[in-house]
């Protein structure tokens, strides 16, 4: 009996220690695999700034939990776009109403520390993308006083060098124009007003693509640029490329072989083969989306694509085969999803920012067929009018 008692006591003690260790693991946050940053446009605080919710992602369930000090001021009014530095240590936020990009260092616990603020060359920044040593910004209009809401003109692209501390230097000079931006101009109709809608870098970051709509003709385009070593841009052969009616989002696959563009008006997805930067439409496209597609993302394995449809409040999953998209199911989100992202650590969880729902919807990806299941306790409450998503892996060594 004595030996049995001792053995039972040992088992109880081992169990207790195991439970305690499990509790400590959870408490220390080691199940946190990513941090998700959600900008919200609703004005808050004494400066009427937007806000940034910071959520930690649970590696086992995809559940989102706000970090204790969330939300953080966005450093400007109406934050609409985000990008993360290539080393995952810095978040850049575009504040549309202030024409600014704010740099935040990201702490190891996901907290945001504002560092520097720069003005964009043009008016109303609406899209940003980072690649290599540059941050690219699309402005709705070229600089004042030439352009404004009352006297609109085409938008422009700026290329900011990223310094060693991730701060942004002065935008690269366009010597041919004597300016620090590249205007979106149709060579055949230079007076037409082209309004940029999205921007993406592809694979190595050697090229960038900017979608835009022509307000006069109702036609859409993709402008392609090669990124030179000094950050300046050179138009790719054949650019701009035809892109439906109103392109709304753009994404490339991880191999840099294919580019996908959603068309908000036609409710479809255009697919292109990339060859030395030149875009050639796939004969199998375009592919149907839902109504008002607002965002597109391709998983890091290049097997699946996902499109958020703002007017249907859903996400459609697609399998990818030689660039061709085949629907793998439709899944409900909160009201009016305007952006979506896949977690960078596991390539396992997908999240949508739902502008009118004031929520973030979470899904778990099936690695075999791309289908989706809701994550634990989804949807998650966000601040009012969430606009954009960005993410970094947990455990990145901070500067």
Secondary structure in CASP SS format (residue, H / E / C, confidence):
PFRMAT SS
TARGET T0000
AUTHOR 0000-0000-0000
METHOD secondary structure of the structure
MODEL  1
X C 1.00
X H 1.00
X H 1.00
X H 1.00
X H 1.00
X H 1.00
X H 1.00
X H 1.00
X H 1.00
X H 1.00
X H 1.00
X H 1.00
X H 1.00
X H 1.00
X H 1.00
X H 1.00
X H 1.00
X H 1.00
X H 1.00
X H 1.00
X H 1.00
X H 1.00
X H 1.00
X H 1.00
X H 1.00
X H 1.00
X H 1.00
X H 1.00
X C 1.00
X C 1.00
X C 1.00
X E 1.00
X E 1.00
X E 1.00
X E 1.00
X E 1.00
X E 1.00
X E 1.00
X E 1.00
X E 1.00
X E 1.00
X E 1.00
X E 1.00
X E 1.00
X C 1.00
X C 1.00
X C 1.00
X C 1.00
X E 1.00
X E 1.00
X E 1.00
X E 1.00
X E 1.00
X E 1.00
X E 1.00
X E 1.00
X E 1.00
X E 1.00
X C 1.00
X C 1.00
X C 1.00
X C 1.00
X C 1.00
X E 1.00
X E 1.00
X E 1.00
X C 1.00
X C 1.00
X C 1.00
X C 1.00
X C 1.00
X E 1.00
X E 1.00
X C 1.00
X C 1.00
X C 1.00
X C 1.00
X C 1.00
X E 1.00
X E 1.00
X E 1.00
X E 1.00
X E 1.00
X E 1.00
X C 1.00
X C 1.00
X C 1.00
X C 1.00
X C 1.00
X E 1.00
X E 1.00
X E 1.00
X E 1.00
X E 1.00
X E 1.00
X H 1.00
X H 1.00
X H 1.00
X C 1.00
X E 1.00
X E 1.00
X E 1.00
X E 1.00
X E 1.00
X E 1.00
X E 1.00
X C 1.00
X C 1.00
X C 1.00
X C 1.00
X C 1.00
X E 1.00
X E 1.00
X E 1.00
X E 1.00
X E 1.00
X E 1.00
X E 1.00
X E 1.00
X C 1.00
X C 1.00
X C 1.00
X E 1.00
X E 1.00
X E 1.00
X E 1.00
X E 1.00
X E 1.00
X E 1.00
X E 1.00
X E 1.00
X C 1.00
X C 1.00
X E 1.00
X E 1.00
X E 1.00
X E 1.00
X E 1.00
X E 1.00
X E 1.00
X E 1.00
X C 1.00
X C 1.00
X C 1.00
X C 1.00
X C 1.00
X C 1.00
X C 1.00
X C 1.00
X C 1.00
X C 1.00
X C 1.00
X C 1.00
X C 1.00
X C 1.00
X E 1.00
X E 1.00
X E 1.00
X E 1.00
X E 1.00
X E 1.00
X E 1.00
X C 1.00
X C 1.00
X C 1.00
X C 1.00
X C 1.00
X E 1.00
X E 1.00
X E 1.00
X E 1.00
X C 1.00
X C 1.00
X E 1.00
X C 1.00
X C 1.00
X C 1.00
X C 1.00
X E 1.00
X C 1.00
X C 1.00
X E 1.00
X E 1.00
X C 1.00
X C 1.00
X E 1.00
X C 1.00
X C 1.00
X E 1.00
X C 1.00
X C 1.00
X C 1.00
X C 1.00
X E 1.00
X E 1.00
X E 1.00
X E 1.00
X E 1.00
X E 1.00
X E 1.00
X E 1.00
X E 1.00
X C 1.00
X C 1.00
X C 1.00
X C 1.00
X E 1.00
X E 1.00
X E 1.00
X E 1.00
X E 1.00
X E 1.00
X E 1.00
X E 1.00
X C 1.00
X C 1.00
X C 1.00
X C 1.00
X C 1.00
X E 1.00
X E 1.00
X E 1.00
X E 1.00
X E 1.00
X E 1.00
X E 1.00
X E 1.00
X C 1.00
X C 1.00
X C 1.00
X C 1.00
X C 1.00
X E 1.00
X E 1.00
X E 1.00
X C 1.00
X C 1.00
X C 1.00
X C 1.00
X C 1.00
X E 1.00
X E 1.00
X C 1.00
X C 1.00
X C 1.00
X C 1.00
X E 1.00
X E 1.00
X E 1.00
X E 1.00
X E 1.00
X E 1.00
X C 1.00
X C 1.00
X C 1.00
X C 1.00
X C 1.00
X E 1.00
X E 1.00
X E 1.00
X E 1.00
X E 1.00
X E 1.00
X C 1.00
X C 1.00
X C 1.00
X C 1.00
X E 1.00
X E 1.00
X E 1.00
X E 1.00
X E 1.00
X E 1.00
X E 1.00
X E 1.00
X C 1.00
X C 1.00
X E 1.00
X E 1.00
X E 1.00
X E 1.00
X C 1.00
X C 1.00
X C 1.00
X C 1.00
X C 1.00
X E 1.00
X E 1.00
X C 1.00
X C 1.00
X C 1.00
X C 1.00
X E 1.00
X E 1.00
X E 1.00
X E 1.00
X E 1.00
X E 1.00
X C 1.00
X C 1.00
X C 1.00
X C 1.00
X C 1.00
X E 1.00
X E 1.00
X E 1.00
X E 1.00
X E 1.00
X E 1.00
X C 1.00
X C 1.00
X C 1.00
X C 1.00
X E 1.00
X E 1.00
X E 1.00
X E 1.00
X E 1.00
X E 1.00
X E 1.00
X E 1.00
X C 1.00
X C 1.00
X E 1.00
X E 1.00
X E 1.00
X E 1.00
X E 1.00
X E 1.00
X E 1.00
X E 1.00
X E 1.00
X C 1.00
X C 1.00
X C 1.00
X C 1.00
X E 1.00
X E 1.00
X E 1.00
X E 1.00
X E 1.00
X E 1.00
X C 1.00
X C 1.00
X C 1.00
X C 1.00
X C 1.00
X C 1.00
X E 1.00
X E 1.00
X E 1.00
X E 1.00
X E 1.00
X E 1.00
X C 1.00
X C 1.00
X C 1.00
X C 1.00
X E 1.00
X E 1.00
X E 1.00
X E 1.00
X E 1.00
X E 1.00
X E 1.00
X C 1.00
X C 1.00
X C 1.00
X C 1.00
X C 1.00
X C 1.00
X E 1.00
X E 1.00
X E 1.00
X C 1.00
X C 1.00
X C 1.00
X C 1.00
X C 1.00
X E 1.00
X E 1.00
X C 1.00
X C 1.00
X C 1.00
X C 1.00
X E 1.00
X E 1.00
X E 1.00
X E 1.00
X E 1.00
X E 1.00
X E 1.00
X E 1.00
X C 1.00
X C 1.00
X C 1.00
X C 1.00
X C 1.00
X C 1.00
END
